Amino acid sequence: MRATLKSLALSCALGASLASAQTCPTRASWPTDEWPVNLVDATARAAPIKALEDFAFTLVGTDAERKGFRTDGLVIIKNGVLVYERYGRGHDATKRHISWSVAKSFSSALVGIAVREGALTLDDSICKHLPEYEGTAQCAITVKDAITFGTALGWQEEYENASYQVSSVIAMLYGAGHRDQLKHILTHKLVAEPGKRWSYSTGDAELASALAKRALAKAHGKDVFWKLLFEPIGMKRVVFEEDVLGTPLGGSMVFATPREFAKFGFLFMNDGCWNGARIMPEGWVASSVTPSDVFTATAPDTEDTPSGYSWWLNKASPARNKPKPWADLPDDTYAALGHWGQRIIVVPSEDLVVVRTGDDREGSIDVNELTKLSLAVTR
């Protein structure tokens, strides 16, 4: 009888696995170990390559002056193949680069993995997974609020031009809140009803990564992000910083090579699947790249680029009288964007992923122009 039950269980598990695989896109190859490389013909594509490199790699003044666009790495993936790659300013394919706010898109993806695992739901109160905050007003915040910038915490998103007394971010990463960053985030008081106020927040994204870790570590241990995301897609060199108490710094502090960042974009372009295995739940990517309800209803008029689950979207907002932000790009384009010009840009209709790392101190490189020029190289 035991053998029969065991065989039945194995058959059911195999059937579920095959059903899952059938919902996933197929590819000629998957870059788990390395990207297949077939660089564009530098002679045949000389003019579009020059236009791209003049835009992305031409320094203004000396490097020490920190003017203009200061590209450290640029990788283009077309049809699952690395077709263009260049580095600058002492960087190369082996060197990790800080993600800054590109990390926010990783955090929402990790929440998605926790949903797939049944470890949490988007409607959960954050206090279900952070019981030490039970009984506080912050328990009104849901997991979904954390990945859509909808917590309504009174967060001040200021950067290097503000002191840590003003900037919630600087205080968290480098000031009084750096040792216990989760406490620093949740010390901020609610200024509205959660889910009813959109406000861009590094604190929200770090809270999301903390929720994902708490929920997943119970079954998978403290290295769960590597077990369920980074190792399956071959991000072998990734670093995900934590504070001294083990809270992942999911608002800004993921480090990886440009080729590895491209694997994350490729995962999303393939509906959260990798080599027949579903990493994120079915439908998660579609929801991630749809403008969130809280953004559509409450984002300030100054915010031109819609956001979903911590991704930025090339969607028009008729209700807000806003055109799509990247006029020359396909409507299905979306991106993970970070301070000083970090970019993971995904264009599913073109089977294209563009990764750019940099150090732009005078305004970050334009997504529309960078992607338009990258498309010209691949065409």
C-alpha positions in Angstrom: 0.0 0.0 0.0 2.8 2.4 0.9 4.5 1.7 -2.5 1.2 2.4 -4.3 0.7 5.7 -2.4 4.3 6.7 -3.0 3.9 6.0 -6.7 0.6 7.9 -6.9 2.3 10.9 -5.1 5.2 10.8 -7.5 2.8 10.6 -10.5 0.9 13.6 -9.2 4.0 15.6 -8.5 5.3 14.8 -12.0 2.0 15.8 -13.5 2.0 19.1 -11.6 5.6 19.7 -12.7 4.7 19.0 -16.4 1.7 21.3 -16.2 3.8 24.0 -14.8 6.4 23.6 -17.5 3.7 23.8 -20.2 2.8 27.3 -19.0 6.4 28.5 -19.4 8.0 29.8 -22.6 10.5 27.6 -24.4 14.0 28.8 -25.5 16.7 27.3 -27.6 19.0 27.8 -24.6 19.0 29.3 -21.1 22.0 31.4 -19.8 22.2 29.7 -16.4 25.9 29.2 -16.8 26.9 31.8 -19.4 25.1 33.9 -22.0 25.5 32.6 -25.6 27.5 35.3 -27.4 27.1 36.4 -31.0 28.2 40.0 -31.2 26.7 42.3 -33.9 29.0 42.8 -36.9 31.0 45.9 -35.9 31.5 46.8 -39.6 28.0 46.3 -40.9 26.5 48.0 -37.8 29.2 50.7 -37.5 26.8 53.7 -37.7 24.3 52.6 -35.1 27.0 51.4 -32.8 28.8 54.7 -33.0 25.6 56.6 -32.3 25.0 54.4 -29.2 28.5 54.8 -27.9 28.7 58.5 -28.6 25.5 58.9 -26.5 26.4 56.5 -23.6 30.2 56.5 -23.4 31.3 60.1 -24.3 32.6 61.8 -21.2 32.1 65.5 -20.6 35.2 67.0 -19.2 37.4 64.8 -17.1 36.1 61.8 -15.3 36.9 63.5 -11.9 34.5 66.3 -12.7 31.6 63.8 -12.8 29.7 65.5 -15.6 27.3 64.0 -18.2 26.6 60.3 -18.6 29.3 58.1 -17.1 28.6 54.6 -18.3 30.4 51.7 -16.5 28.8 48.9 -18.4 26.3 48.3 -21.3 25.0 44.9 -22.3 22.3 44.1 -24.9 20.5 40.8 -25.0 18.6 40.0 -28.2 16.6 36.8 -28.7 18.4 35.3 -25.7 21.9 36.0 -27.0 24.4 38.6 -25.9 24.9 40.8 -29.0 26.6 43.9 -27.6 28.8 44.6 -24.6 31.1 47.4 -23.6 32.6 48.7 -20.4 34.1 51.9 -19.3 35.9 53.7 -16.5 37.9 50.6 -15.3 34.9 48.2 -15.2 34.7 44.8 -17.0 32.4 41.8 -17.2 33.7 40.3 -13.9 33.0 43.4 -11.7 29.9 43.7 -9.6 28.1 47.0 -9.7 25.7 48.6 -7.2 22.1 48.5 -8.3 20.7 51.3 -6.2 17.0 51.3 -6.7 17.0 48.5 -9.3 17.0 46.5 -6.1 13.4 47.4 -5.5 12.3 45.3 -8.5 14.2 42.4 -7.0 12.4 42.9 -3.7 9.0 42.7 -5.4 10.1 39.6 -7.3 11.1 37.9 -4.0 7.6 38.7 -2.6 6.2 37.0 -5.7 8.3 33.9 -4.9 6.9 33.9 -1.4 3.4 34.1 -2.9 4.2 31.1 -5.1 5.5 29.2 -2.1 2.3 29.9 -0.2 4.4 31.6 2.5 2.4 34.9 2.3 -0.4 36.6 0.4 -0.5 40.2 -0.9 -3.4 40.9 1.5 -1.5 39.8 4.6 -0.9 42.5 7.2 2.8 43.0 7.6 2.4 42.1 11.2 1.5 38.6 10.3 5.2 38.2 9.3 6.6 40.8 11.7 4.8 39.8 14.9 7.0 42.2 17.0 5.0 45.0 15.6 1.6 43.5 16.5 -0.7 46.1 18.0 0.8 49.1 16.2 -0.9 51.3 13.6 1.5 50.0 11.0 -0.4 46.6 11.1 -2.8 48.3 8.6 -0.1 48.0 6.0 -0.4 45.0 3.7 2.3 43.2 1.7 0.9 44.6 -1.5 1.2 48.1 -0.1 5.0 47.5 0.4 5.6 46.5 -3.3 3.4 49.4 -4.8 4.8 52.3 -2.7 1.5 52.4 -0.9 2.4 52.0 2.8 1.5 55.7 3.5 4.4 55.9 6.0 5.7 59.5 6.3 8.9 58.7 4.5 11.2 61.4 3.2 12.9 60.2 0.0 15.9 62.6 -0.3 19.4 61.9 -1.4 22.9 63.4 -1.3 21.7 67.0 -1.2 19.9 66.5 2.1 21.2 65.7 5.6 20.1 62.5 7.4 18.0 64.6 9.7 15.9 65.4 6.7 16.4 62.2 4.5 14.8 59.0 5.7 17.0 57.1 3.3 20.3 58.6 4.4 19.4 58.1 8.0 18.5 54.5 7.3 21.6 53.5 5.3 24.3 55.7 6.9 22.9 57.4 10.0 21.0 56.7 13.2 18.9 53.9 11.6 21.6 51.9 10.0 21.9 49.1 12.6 18.2 48.3 12.8 16.8 49.4 9.5 13.4 47.7 9.8 12.8 49.5 13.0 13.8 52.8 11.4 11.3 52.2 8.6 8.4 51.3 10.9 9.1 54.1 13.3 7.7 56.4 10.6 4.1 57.2 11.3 1.2 56.7 8.9 0.2 59.9 7.2 -2.8 58.4 5.4 -4.7 55.2 5.1 -2.4 52.5 3.6 -3.2 51.7 0.0 -4.7 55.2 -0.4 -1.5 57.2 -0.9 1.3 56.5 -3.4 4.8 57.8 -2.5 8.1 56.5 -3.8 10.0 55.0 -0.9 13.2 53.1 -0.4 11.8 52.1 3.0 8.7 50.4 1.4 11.0 48.3 -0.9 13.3 47.3 2.0 10.2 46.4 4.0 9.1 44.2 1.1 12.4 42.4 1.1 12.2 41.9 4.9 8.7 40.4 4.6 9.9 38.0 1.8 12.8 36.8 3.9 10.8 36.4 7.1 8.1 34.4 5.2 10.5 32.2 3.2 13.2 31.6 5.7 10.9 29.5 7.9 11.0 26.7 5.4 14.2 27.4 3.5 16.7 29.1 5.8 18.4 32.4 5.8 20.0 32.0 2.4 16.6 31.5 0.8 17.0 34.3 -1.8 19.9 32.4 -3.3 18.1 29.0 -3.1 14.9 30.2 -4.8 16.1 33.0 -7.1 19.7 33.7 -7.6 21.1 30.2 -8.0 18.3 28.8 -10.3 18.9 31.6 -12.8 22.7 31.6 -12.5 23.4 34.9 -10.6 26.5 33.4 -9.1 28.3 36.6 -8.1 25.3 38.5 -6.6 25.6 40.3 -3.3 22.5 41.3 -1.4 23.5 43.4 1.6 21.9 43.2 5.0 22.1 45.2 8.2 23.7 43.7 11.3 20.3 42.2 12.3 19.9 40.4 9.0 17.3 42.7 7.3 18.0 42.6 3.6 18.6 46.1 2.1 16.1 45.5 -0.7 15.6 49.2 -1.5 19.1 49.8 -2.9 21.9 47.3 -2.1 22.0 44.5 -4.6 25.3 44.1 -6.4 25.9 42.0 -9.5 27.6 42.1 -12.9 25.7 43.6 -15.9 25.5 40.1 -17.4 23.8 38.9 -14.2 21.4 41.8 -14.0 20.4 40.9 -17.6 19.5 37.4 -16.4 17.0 39.0 -14.0 15.5 41.0 -16.9 15.4 37.8 -19.0 13.5 36.0 -16.2 10.8 38.6 -16.3 10.7 38.6 -20.1 10.0 34.9 -19.9 7.0 35.3 -17.5 9.0 34.4 -14.4 10.1 31.1 -15.7 13.5 29.6 -16.2 14.3 26.6 -18.3 10.8 25.1 -17.8 10.6 25.9 -14.1 8.3 28.5 -12.7 10.2 30.9 -10.4 7.4 33.3 -9.8 3.6 32.6 -9.9 1.7 32.5 -13.1 0.4 36.0 -13.8 2.9 37.7 -11.5 4.9 39.4 -14.2 1.7 40.7 -15.9 0.6 42.2 -12.6 4.1 43.6 -11.9 4.0 45.5 -15.2 0.5 46.9 -14.9 0.0 50.3 -13.2 -1.0 49.8 -9.6 -4.3 51.0 -8.4 -2.7 53.2 -5.8 -0.4 54.8 -8.4 -3.3 55.4 -10.8 -5.5 56.9 -8.1 -3.1 58.9 -6.0 0.3 59.5 -7.7 1.2 63.2 -7.8 0.8 65.0 -11.1 4.6 65.4 -11.2 5.1 61.6 -11.6 5.1 60.9 -15.3 6.1 57.2 -15.3 3.6 54.7 -14.0 4.7 52.0 -11.6 3.4 48.5 -10.9 5.0 46.1 -8.5 8.2 48.3 -8.2 8.7 48.3 -12.0 8.4 51.4 -14.2 6.2 51.1 -17.2 5.8 52.7 -20.7 2.0 53.1 -20.2 -0.1 56.1 -21.0 -2.4 57.3 -18.2 -5.5 58.7 -19.8 -7.1 59.3 -16.4 -4.2 61.4 -15.4 -3.9 63.0 -18.9 -0.4 61.6 -19.3 1.1 60.1 -22.5 3.4 57.1 -22.3 6.8 58.3 -20.9 9.1 56.7 -23.5 7.6 57.9 -26.8 9.8 56.0 -29.2 9.6 52.7 -27.5 7.0 49.9 -27.7 4.1 50.1 -25.2 5.2 46.9 -23.5 8.6 48.3 -22.4 9.2 48.3 -18.7 12.3 48.9 -16.6 14.0 48.6 -13.2 15.6 52.0 -12.6 18.2 53.1 -10.1 20.0 56.2 -8.9 22.9 57.5 -11.0 21.6 55.7 -14.1 21.3 52.0 -13.3 19.0 50.4 -15.8 17.4 47.0 -16.6 15.2 47.6 -19.6 12.9 44.9 -20.9 11.1 45.0 -24.3 9.2 41.8 -24.7 7.9 42.6 -28.2 11.5 42.9 -29.4 12.8 40.0 -27.3 15.3 42.6 -25.9 17.0 43.2 -22.5 19.3 46.2 -22.1 21.4 46.6 -18.9 23.3 49.8 -18.2 25.3 50.5 -15.1 26.8 53.9 -14.5 27.6 56.8 -12.2 25.6 59.8 -13.6 25.8 62.7 -11.1 24.0 65.3 -13.2 20.8 63.5 -14.1 20.4 59.9 -15.1 20.7 58.6 -18.6 17.4 58.7 -20.6 15.6 55.4 -21.0 13.9 56.4 -24.2 17.1 57.4 -26.1 19.3 54.6 -24.6 16.8 51.9 -25.6 16.0 53.4 -29.0 19.7 53.5 -29.9 20.2 49.9 -28.6 17.3 48.7 -30.7 19.0 50.3 -33.8 22.1 48.3 -33.1 20.2 45.0 -32.9 18.2 45.7 -36.1 
